[in-house]
Amino acid sequence: MIAKTPKAPYYAVIFTSVRTDNHDGYAEMTAKMIELAQHQDGFLGVESVRNEYGITVSYWQDLNAIQNWRNHVEHSVAKDKGRKEWYESFKTRIARVELDYGFVKGS
């Protein structure tokens, strides 16, 4: 599903990852993190895909909202577990979205 974001500007956190062969608890933790993020002030939406590597883009109102999510206790636990068990490597990038446009067939 494509996230319904507001009029720009806003911020995108782009998380790109390569997984290990360990999948134990990963899907459950991912679902929990999305649920938690949705309740954070400043959260705007999320999009995610996974094949050989994964890309998750979460959208945020401002840098303060991103920092609060980064420091969230349960998110910190998930990040630690990811480093120890689920990821061979990952990269996080934060970008300011200056322009946002799209297309929906039939609209």
N, C-alpha and C positions, 0 to 999 in steps of 0.2 A: 504494500500500500504506500502510495506517495503521501508524505506528510503535508498537512494543510498549514502552511506557514503564513504569517502576517506579511504586510507590506514591509519591504526592506527599508532600513538596515536591521539586521539581527546577526547572530553568530552561529557558525557550524563547527562542531567538534567531529573530526574525521578520524575514526579509529580503524586502522588496517592491521590485520593479524594473520599469522601463520600458526596453525594449531599443532599440538602434539597428537599422538595416537590415543591419549587418555581422554575419554568422553564422559567419565563418571561425574555426574552431577552438573555438567556444563549447561545443558538445556534448561534445567530447573533454575540455575543461578541466573542465566540470561533472562528468563521470564521474570524472575524476582527483581532484577535490576531495572528492567523496563517498567514494571509496575511502580517501583519506588521513584524512578525518575519522573514519571507522569504526575506525581504528587509534589514535585519540587517547584518552588516559586521560580518563574522564568523559563520553565520547560515549554517548548513549542511543538516538539514532535520528534520522530525517529524513523529512519529507514535503514534496512539491513539486508545484506546478501552474503551467502557463504558458498564457496566452491573450493578450489585449491587454497584460496585464502579468503578471509572475510573482510568486508567493509561495512562499518556501521557509522552512520552520520546522524548525530543528534543535533537538534536546533534549540538555541537558547536566546533569550531576550537580551542578555548582556554578559559581560565578562564576570561580574559578581555572581550571577547565577551559576556560571560554569565553575567558578572557584568553590562555591558552596557544595555543588555536586561532587567535585573532586575530593573534598574533605569530608563528605558524608561517611559516617562510621561503617555502615553496611557496604557501601561502595568500596571503601578501603579494604575491607575483608575480601571482597570479590577480586579486587586487583591483586592482592597478595596471593590468593589461591591461583589466579591466572598465571602469574609469574612462576609459581612453583610447579603447577601441574598441567595447565591447558595450552600455554603458548610457547612455541619455539622462538617467536619474535613478534613484536608489535611496534607500531608507530602511532602517535597521537598528534594531530595537527589541529590548530584552531584558526579559523578564518572568519573574517567579517563578510557577510553577504551584502553586496551593494545593489544587486539587481536580481529580481525573481520574476520569471514569467513561465508560462506553460501552455498546454493544449489538452483538451479533453474532447474526444470524439463524440459527436452528437450534441455538443453544447453550443 
